Amino acid sequence: MPGRPHLFVPGPTNVPDRVLRAMHRAQEDHRSSAFPELTQGLLRDLQPVFGSTRGRPFIFASTGTGMWEAALTNTLAPGDRVLAVRFGQFSHLFIDTAERLGFKVDVIDLEWGEAVDPARIAEALAADGAHAIKAVLLVHNETATGVTNDVADVREAIDSVGHPALLLVDGVSSIGSLAFRFDDWGVDVAICGSQKGFMMPAGLGMLCVSPKAMALVEHGRFPRAYFDLRPQVVHNDQGYFPYTPPLAHLFGLREALDMVAEQGMPAIVARHARLAEGVRRAVAAWELKLCARDPESRSNTVTAIVVPEGKDARQVIDHAYRRWDMALGSGLGRLNGKVFRIGHLGDLNAGMLLGALALTELALHDAGIAVPYGAGVAAAQRWYHESA
Ligand SMILES: Cc1ncc(COP(=O)(O)O)c(C=O)c1O
């Protein structure tokens, strides 16, 4: 189809032309004496995106999934017990990774669409007087359901019972888009990837690791090879990597971090909140339900929309893709066919989202869900106008 396709999955997100151009250049020697400037600048400028001055950032050629493994294997010992909440497909997969690595996972299962209740975490940790639980695994923003958790409340819950467990937080669909305060929230390892808030293609996995967790990395007993943070430390300190780094991605990240610095994280967070509210108002005008139950926990990076009983969300997604050249996010795991998702994160503005909402209305019609033409668009327009 002529014209640009519309990408509204919650990652990969739209890559700005500036970032694409920065990636489209000749390769360089990653062992040259000039290279440390790039490496050290990236690691330095990642810190504020994590909301940290004391956490240590790492960059891998990987994705978010690899960073789950890196976070677990660098800070825990074989067979350790951990506590996790499952409330969507990504929290499920984080748990699955931990189990496949041989960790014993105490799972708090919630309805998919609910947010984590910190009191349940406090209760589980309070029952662990021997401190056998070594870490709490938390997905900050559950991309499958469009639910954002309050990490500060989870930290408070851990502290309220005086439990020393580490707090490992998946920020794959939040970091770079939503407020993330690594230091203030007492996060021990934050996990993210390049293809969402960082406005890049997939291919980089990134971590931020607290001093407390770094001390464990040093003496960790879990076998590690590629994801071992120890050789990273040695090489990064000199401005290099222990392997051939994906140069195009690093050049892209340089440009993306410059864009983040130009906009400033507070403005980026505010833009995501404003754009998300327009989507939610459109959904209300369509008289459709959000998967996220609690208004307080509705995500500003992704909205999961429940289709009416008897309708198939896959139809909405397929018509959007084939007839209207727009990619919407699918329902994952047990939500398959029940929800479709609109990703609203990264390099995005109101005009792009209004286009997406107009096309979503067409795809809803195609799937037999006859919302009034323009109802959602008008509701979002009103909001964008009054909040401009
Ligand atoms: C919250 C969350 N965690 C982890 C992942 C997995 O990341 P990746 O696909 O980069 O491996 C995703 C991917 O969408 C995600 O949304």
The ligand as an SDF file (V2000), in Angstrom:
LIG
                    3D

 16 16  0  0  0  0  0  0  0  0999 V2000
    6.8320   -6.2600   29.9080 C   0  0  0  0  0  0  0  0  0  0  0  0
    7.6530   -7.0640   28.9510 C   0  0  0  0  0  0  0  0  0  0  0  0
    8.6330   -7.8270   29.4340 N   0  0  0  0  0  0  0  0  0  0  0  0
    9.4190   -8.5590   28.6320 C   0  0  0  0  0  0  0  0  0  0  0  0
    9.2240   -8.5710   27.2720 C   0  0  0  0  0  0  0  0  0  0  0  0
   10.0870   -9.4350   26.4190 C   0  0  0  0  0  0  0  0  0  0  0  0
   10.9670   -8.6080   25.7610 O   0  0  0  0  0  0  0  0  0  0  0  0
   11.6130   -9.0020   24.3430 P   0  0  0  0  0  0  0  0  0  0  0  0
   10.4870   -9.2860   23.4220 O   0  0  0  0  0  0  0  0  0  0  0  0
   12.4050   -7.7760   24.0320 O   0  0  0  0  0  0  0  0  0  0  0  0
   12.4760  -10.1870   24.5930 O   0  0  0  0  0  0  0  0  0  0  0  0
    8.2210   -7.7850   26.7020 C   0  0  0  0  0  0  0  0  0  0  0  0
    8.0020   -7.7670   25.2580 C   0  0  0  0  0  0  0  0  0  0  0  0
    7.0790   -7.1910   24.7510 O   0  0  0  0  0  0  0  0  0  0  0  0
    7.4190   -7.0060   27.5770 C   0  0  0  0  0  0  0  0  0  0  0  0
    6.4460   -6.2370   27.0950 O   0  0  0  0  0  0  0  0  0  0  0  0
  1  2  1  0
  2  3  1  0
  2 15  2  0
  3  4  2  0
  4  5  1  0
  5  6  1  0
  5 12  2  0
  6  7  1  0
  7  8  1  0
  8  9  2  0
  8 10  1  0
  8 11  1  0
 12 13  1  0
 12 15  1  0
 13 14  2  0
 15 16  1  0
M  END
$$$$
